[in-house]
């Protein structure tokens, strides 16, 4: 029943303007999502480092710094790819 409703309710989408603009907008949206995930991981890494300093746990501190580094890399993915691509 839901499939029939989905097929019957589908409408045709007409693209207007330059198709590359649409692709660029979609790319910016995806990179925005990736940046948001990177910021969350970055914040989690900072919290891990803070907790490890409080509890004097070196293994948690190492994990915190690795998480922090991963968050920075994920946050700046678009800029890193732009540098690599030239």
PyMOL commands that place a pseudoatom at each C-alpha (Angstrom):
pseudoatom trace, name=CA, resn=UNK, resi=1, chain=A, elem=C, hetatm=0, pos=[0.000, 0.000, 0.000]
pseudoatom trace, name=CA, resn=UNK, resi=2, chain=A, elem=C, hetatm=0, pos=[2.831, 2.392, 0.863]
pseudoatom trace, name=CA, resn=UNK, resi=3, chain=A, elem=C, hetatm=0, pos=[4.590, 1.549, -2.400]
pseudoatom trace, name=CA, resn=UNK, resi=4, chain=A, elem=C, hetatm=0, pos=[1.461, 2.364, -4.385]
pseudoatom trace, name=CA, resn=UNK, resi=5, chain=A, elem=C, hetatm=0, pos=[1.065, 5.624, -2.488]
pseudoatom trace, name=CA, resn=UNK, resi=6, chain=A, elem=C, hetatm=0, pos=[4.712, 6.510, -3.167]
pseudoatom trace, name=CA, resn=UNK, resi=7, chain=A, elem=C, hetatm=0, pos=[4.392, 5.810, -6.879]
pseudoatom trace, name=CA, resn=UNK, resi=8, chain=A, elem=C, hetatm=0, pos=[1.080, 7.651, -7.188]
pseudoatom trace, name=CA, resn=UNK, resi=9, chain=A, elem=C, hetatm=0, pos=[2.317, 10.632, -5.179]
pseudoatom trace, name=CA, resn=UNK, resi=10, chain=A, elem=C, hetatm=0, pos=[5.562, 11.039, -7.121]
pseudoatom trace, name=CA, resn=UNK, resi=11, chain=A, elem=C, hetatm=0, pos=[5.862, 14.234, -9.097]
pseudoatom trace, name=CA, resn=UNK, resi=12, chain=A, elem=C, hetatm=0, pos=[8.220, 15.154, -11.872]
pseudoatom trace, name=CA, resn=UNK, resi=13, chain=A, elem=C, hetatm=0, pos=[11.077, 17.438, -10.876]
pseudoatom trace, name=CA, resn=UNK, resi=14, chain=A, elem=C, hetatm=0, pos=[12.171, 19.927, -13.497]
pseudoatom trace, name=CA, resn=UNK, resi=15, chain=A, elem=C, hetatm=0, pos=[15.754, 21.097, -13.180]
pseudoatom trace, name=CA, resn=UNK, resi=16, chain=A, elem=C, hetatm=0, pos=[16.268, 24.757, -13.835]
pseudoatom trace, name=CA, resn=UNK, resi=17, chain=A, elem=C, hetatm=0, pos=[19.566, 26.422, -14.551]
pseudoatom trace, name=CA, resn=UNK, resi=18, chain=A, elem=C, hetatm=0, pos=[23.041, 25.020, -14.820]
pseudoatom trace, name=CA, resn=UNK, resi=19, chain=A, elem=C, hetatm=0, pos=[23.361, 21.321, -13.871]
pseudoatom trace, name=CA, resn=UNK, resi=20, chain=A, elem=C, hetatm=0, pos=[26.890, 21.902, -12.543]
pseudoatom trace, name=CA, resn=UNK, resi=21, chain=A, elem=C, hetatm=0, pos=[25.473, 24.404, -10.059]
pseudoatom trace, name=CA, resn=UNK, resi=22, chain=A, elem=C, hetatm=0, pos=[23.220, 21.652, -8.725]
pseudoatom trace, name=CA, resn=UNK, resi=23, chain=A, elem=C, hetatm=0, pos=[26.167, 19.269, -8.436]
pseudoatom trace, name=CA, resn=UNK, resi=24, chain=A, elem=C, hetatm=0, pos=[28.234, 21.932, -6.651]
pseudoatom trace, name=CA, resn=UNK, resi=25, chain=A, elem=C, hetatm=0, pos=[25.385, 22.670, -4.239]
pseudoatom trace, name=CA, resn=UNK, resi=26, chain=A, elem=C, hetatm=0, pos=[25.057, 18.957, -3.463]
pseudoatom trace, name=CA, resn=UNK, resi=27, chain=A, elem=C, hetatm=0, pos=[28.831, 18.703, -2.982]
pseudoatom trace, name=CA, resn=UNK, resi=28, chain=A, elem=C, hetatm=0, pos=[28.777, 21.655, -0.584]
pseudoatom trace, name=CA, resn=UNK, resi=29, chain=A, elem=C, hetatm=0, pos=[25.912, 20.035, 1.337]
pseudoatom trace, name=CA, resn=UNK, resi=30, chain=A, elem=C, hetatm=0, pos=[27.779, 16.721, 1.673]
pseudoatom trace, name=CA, resn=UNK, resi=31, chain=A, elem=C, hetatm=0, pos=[30.985, 18.460, 2.757]
pseudoatom trace, name=CA, resn=UNK, resi=32, chain=A, elem=C, hetatm=0, pos=[28.943, 20.454, 5.285]
pseudoatom trace, name=CA, resn=UNK, resi=33, chain=A, elem=C, hetatm=0, pos=[27.661, 17.200, 6.771]
pseudoatom trace, name=CA, resn=UNK, resi=34, chain=A, elem=C, hetatm=0, pos=[31.179, 15.783, 6.869]
pseudoatom trace, name=CA, resn=UNK, resi=35, chain=A, elem=C, hetatm=0, pos=[32.400, 18.963, 8.587]
pseudoatom trace, name=CA, resn=UNK, resi=36, chain=A, elem=C, hetatm=0, pos=[29.641, 18.655, 11.207]
pseudoatom trace, name=CA, resn=UNK, resi=37, chain=A, elem=C, hetatm=0, pos=[30.630, 15.048, 11.953]
pseudoatom trace, name=CA, resn=UNK, resi=38, chain=A, elem=C, hetatm=0, pos=[34.271, 16.122, 12.171]
pseudoatom trace, name=CA, resn=UNK, resi=39, chain=A, elem=C, hetatm=0, pos=[33.400, 18.862, 14.670]
pseudoatom trace, name=CA, resn=UNK, resi=40, chain=A, elem=C, hetatm=0, pos=[31.524, 16.344, 16.829]
pseudoatom trace, name=CA, resn=UNK, resi=41, chain=A, elem=C, hetatm=0, pos=[34.512, 13.972, 16.775]
pseudoatom trace, name=CA, resn=UNK, resi=42, chain=A, elem=C, hetatm=0, pos=[36.824, 16.901, 17.514]
pseudoatom trace, name=CA, resn=UNK, resi=43, chain=A, elem=C, hetatm=0, pos=[34.758, 17.849, 20.560]
pseudoatom trace, name=CA, resn=UNK, resi=44, chain=A, elem=C, hetatm=0, pos=[34.699, 14.247, 21.741]
pseudoatom trace, name=CA, resn=UNK, resi=45, chain=A, elem=C, hetatm=0, pos=[38.495, 14.093, 21.453]
pseudoatom trace, name=CA, resn=UNK, resi=46, chain=A, elem=C, hetatm=0, pos=[38.861, 17.245, 23.577]
pseudoatom trace, name=CA, resn=UNK, resi=47, chain=A, elem=C, hetatm=0, pos=[36.576, 15.742, 26.219]
pseudoatom trace, name=CA, resn=UNK, resi=48, chain=A, elem=C, hetatm=0, pos=[38.604, 12.517, 26.203]
pseudoatom trace, name=CA, resn=UNK, resi=49, chain=A, elem=C, hetatm=0, pos=[41.854, 14.417, 26.679]
pseudoatom trace, name=CA, resn=UNK, resi=50, chain=A, elem=C, hetatm=0, pos=[40.334, 16.421, 29.545]
pseudoatom trace, name=CA, resn=UNK, resi=51, chain=A, elem=C, hetatm=0, pos=[39.064, 13.301, 31.276]
pseudoatom trace, name=CA, resn=UNK, resi=52, chain=A, elem=C, hetatm=0, pos=[42.409, 11.556, 30.850]
pseudoatom trace, name=CA, resn=UNK, resi=53, chain=A, elem=C, hetatm=0, pos=[44.236, 14.489, 32.423]
pseudoatom trace, name=CA, resn=UNK, resi=54, chain=A, elem=C, hetatm=0, pos=[41.877, 14.327, 35.384]
pseudoatom trace, name=CA, resn=UNK, resi=55, chain=A, elem=C, hetatm=0, pos=[42.203, 10.550, 35.852]
pseudoatom trace, name=CA, resn=UNK, resi=56, chain=A, elem=C, hetatm=0, pos=[45.924, 10.346, 34.925]
pseudoatom trace, name=CA, resn=UNK, resi=57, chain=A, elem=C, hetatm=0, pos=[45.227, 7.608, 32.362]
pseudoatom trace, name=CA, resn=UNK, resi=58, chain=A, elem=C, hetatm=0, pos=[47.896, 7.596, 29.613]
pseudoatom trace, name=CA, resn=UNK, resi=59, chain=A, elem=C, hetatm=0, pos=[46.074, 5.172, 27.310]
pseudoatom trace, name=CA, resn=UNK, resi=60, chain=A, elem=C, hetatm=0, pos=[42.932, 7.322, 27.382]
pseudoatom trace, name=CA, resn=UNK, resi=61, chain=A, elem=C, hetatm=0, pos=[45.114, 10.363, 26.711]
pseudoatom trace, name=CA, resn=UNK, resi=62, chain=A, elem=C, hetatm=0, pos=[46.610, 8.668, 23.639]
pseudoatom trace, name=CA, resn=UNK, resi=63, chain=A, elem=C, hetatm=0, pos=[43.137, 7.746, 22.393]
pseudoatom trace, name=CA, resn=UNK, resi=64, chain=A, elem=C, hetatm=0, pos=[42.017, 11.315, 23.005]
pseudoatom trace, name=CA, resn=UNK, resi=65, chain=A, elem=C, hetatm=0, pos=[44.847, 12.749, 20.917]
pseudoatom trace, name=CA, resn=UNK, resi=66, chain=A, elem=C, hetatm=0, pos=[44.151, 10.246, 18.117]
pseudoatom trace, name=CA, resn=UNK, resi=67, chain=A, elem=C, hetatm=0, pos=[40.465, 11.175, 18.184]
pseudoatom trace, name=CA, resn=UNK, resi=68, chain=A, elem=C, hetatm=0, pos=[41.379, 14.858, 18.164]
pseudoatom trace, name=CA, resn=UNK, resi=69, chain=A, elem=C, hetatm=0, pos=[43.681, 14.379, 15.162]
pseudoatom trace, name=CA, resn=UNK, resi=70, chain=A, elem=C, hetatm=0, pos=[41.007, 12.388, 13.317]
pseudoatom trace, name=CA, resn=UNK, resi=71, chain=A, elem=C, hetatm=0, pos=[38.439, 15.084, 14.029]
pseudoatom trace, name=CA, resn=UNK, resi=72, chain=A, elem=C, hetatm=0, pos=[40.741, 17.765, 12.627]
pseudoatom trace, name=CA, resn=UNK, resi=73, chain=A, elem=C, hetatm=0, pos=[41.357, 15.722, 9.480]
pseudoatom trace, name=CA, resn=UNK, resi=74, chain=A, elem=C, hetatm=0, pos=[37.639, 15.034, 8.985]
pseudoatom trace, name=CA, resn=UNK, resi=75, chain=A, elem=C, hetatm=0, pos=[36.704, 18.661, 9.686]
pseudoatom trace, name=CA, resn=UNK, resi=76, chain=A, elem=C, hetatm=0, pos=[39.098, 19.990, 7.052]
pseudoatom trace, name=CA, resn=UNK, resi=77, chain=A, elem=C, hetatm=0, pos=[38.521, 17.270, 4.438]
pseudoatom trace, name=CA, resn=UNK, resi=78, chain=A, elem=C, hetatm=0, pos=[37.400, 19.687, 1.719]
pseudoatom trace, name=CA, resn=UNK, resi=79, chain=A, elem=C, hetatm=0, pos=[40.462, 21.900, 2.154]
pseudoatom trace, name=CA, resn=UNK, resi=80, chain=A, elem=C, hetatm=0, pos=[42.803, 18.884, 2.247]
pseudoatom trace, name=CA, resn=UNK, resi=81, chain=A, elem=C, hetatm=0, pos=[41.288, 17.514, -0.974]
pseudoatom trace, name=CA, resn=UNK, resi=82, chain=A, elem=C, hetatm=0, pos=[41.606, 20.946, -2.609]
pseudoatom trace, name=CA, resn=UNK, resi=83, chain=A, elem=C, hetatm=0, pos=[45.304, 21.051, -1.683]
pseudoatom trace, name=CA, resn=UNK, resi=84, chain=A, elem=C, hetatm=0, pos=[45.883, 17.534, -3.043]
pseudoatom trace, name=CA, resn=UNK, resi=85, chain=A, elem=C, hetatm=0, pos=[43.968, 18.171, -6.271]
pseudoatom trace, name=CA, resn=UNK, resi=86, chain=A, elem=C, hetatm=0, pos=[45.744, 21.463, -6.823]
for i in range(1, 86): cmd.bond("trace and resi %d" % i, "trace and resi %d" % (i + 1))
show_as sticks, trace
zoom trace
